[in-house]
Amino acid sequence: MVLRIFFPQCCNQADSGLLVGHWMPGHDSAVVLAVIHYPFIPGQVKQYLQQMRSQSGVELSVLGSWSIPKEGQEHMESFLRDLSTIFPQDCWLQLSRTIGKMGFNCHVIYQDLNGSTTSCKAAKKNGKIKGCDRESGEDNEEELGDEEKMILIHYEQRKVMQSQLHPIEVPDTDPPSELREVFQTVARSRPLFFLDRYDDGPLKSTHWQSQGREASIIVELLKQASVPLCLLISWLLSKWTRICNFSVFNLYPLRFLSSKLSTCDQWSYRTEHMRTLSSVKPAAGHAPFMRKANILVSLLVDVALGVLLMSWLYRDNRISIIANALLPAADHVAKELEELLQWLMGAPAGLKMNRALDQVLGRFFLYHIHLWISYIHLMSPFIETILWYGGLSACLGITFALSLLSDMVALLTFHIYCFYVYGARLYCLKIYGLSSLWRLFRGKKWNVLRQRVDSCSYDLDQLFIGTLLFTILLFLLPTTALYYLVFTLLRLVVVMFQGVLHLSVDIINSFPLFAVGLRVCQPYRLAEGVKFRVLCEEPGTALHLLMEINPLKCSAVVQRYRVPTYSCYPKDSWAALVKKLFVGELIYPWRHKTTKSD
């Protein structure tokens, strides 16, 4: 049997006393949590442990004794050993430290039902613990058949208490591992660590909090002072939730007036997370706390960046500069589009086009460009006012301003969207017509009721008319396909720019800034596992190991604690997207994955 004792490093220099901790059944392991110093009254110790059991929910007990040599305490070890009769345990540990040695002298006392005790000294020899002597009033002696080995695992109590092993979710059917149970035992024993943080009380103990009572008092005072601030923030969040609910309810009909109103989506997203912060009850788990902390930090960073953007916009009259540069930019884009259409109406790249259809499509699109430029010039006196009031939205957060910018880009490039829709519809009709006529030549037809292709016999007149239509559509297809290709590329450029804006909004809203900051500043808080290294291997002492925490990788932190947001990624895969572009179906990259299609 291998007996593992998890011993806190803060107790290495503790005064002689009793070891308080928890036996882990089924693992042959014990976790030492504190050392209660001598002198003490056994009745007070029992009452203290009973109080700690009720507060922490951990089955705390006296594991054994701890002694360190001091003047005037020569017989302290034997005295503490006799206390095993007052605190009955199946296994009583006796740990002592000798001056000049790093290792501990370890004794294990086993007590049976008759009250007799068996002492096993952990003398390290060839990696085994050998030798047992029976201490009893009876004449016969009983030897332990199995060789024993004791391993002392030193751990840093503060880091283990504040850290969280990943993955957090453990199936209820599976028993917790030994390492996870150690972390849970230390984490649930907070009342034991914080009860005497201001004074020693009737019992003086040593644990990680013992040397930092002054800091604990300062922290507690700060917590008490922050209570009114927390109440004020909660009240403001509740008011903000009501305002956002009312605003979203009023703005919801506007979603039908535009093909994409990302500002309203951003407002809805912000309302949902405000409701999460204000209405979710505090949970004891680590993940709910991290989620709420990430949401709160992302909101604060969002608003801070928005305020910085707003201060930059309203400084040095930048709003007027942007408004004055917007109209020349629109004229330049219109001029470039006109030159592009003139190029398409000629012989683009030496291609022979259908001149009649080419002229009709070119003039049709040129007319739309002139209409759009007229509209821009008509709105030019109000552009500066619109930008001035639109810049105020940055106080709600930079994500709100980016969403509003995406909507403004969609409105300013509405003519390009119209060109794409016209070209895609014409191209799709020709592709659909050619596929139907090709099915006619093969003697097939599309069964609408059964949604399948069936065999069919056609007359000679039907085949003749189908041949004429197929020839006309086939010769008109290159001209339509060229216009469709050009305007699809223009539309994709606009969509890529909007995608960058939406990706920036999604990163700001979903990036777990608090968790990443915790990983950088306190990497032990997010633990992926532990590693052990040999701390001491002296003859005559047990094997001493040091348990160190392996922090979780930054990529795993981002992936695990990423806040779920409304994804702006394409609904279909890349293969389906290319297929839709080839057949001429309209592409709506902003459609959410949960949106139902007609």
Order of alpha helices (4+ residues) and beta strands (2+ residues): beta-beta-beta-alpha-beta-alpha-beta-beta-beta-beta-beta-beta-beta-alpha-beta-alpha-alpha-beta-alpha-alpha-alpha-alpha-alpha-alpha-alpha-beta-beta-alpha-alpha-beta-beta-alpha-alpha
